[in-house]
Amino acid sequence: MNKTMIKRLKTAGEYQKKAILALLPERTAGHLDVIGNEMKQMVAEMLPGSCKKEKAPEAEQTGNVKKVSID
């Protein structure tokens, strides 16, 4: 995607958020802002752990392969 499309998608997302918040009571909007910030922090904490390159347990067992002929 090009930069203008990404910018337009972000703007559309902001409008969606504003529309949803307009439907809710003002007290609830404050709570949703706090929940949204907490979710962003949780994702930011999880990202570095998911980017580590670790071998899967299945990859270590490459010597135990059997050839099966299908007739």
Buried (B, 14 or more C-beta within 10 A) or exposed (E): EEEEEEEEEEEEEEEEBEEEBEEEEEEEBEEEEEEEEEEEEEEEEEEEEEEEEEEEEEEEEEEEEEEEEEE
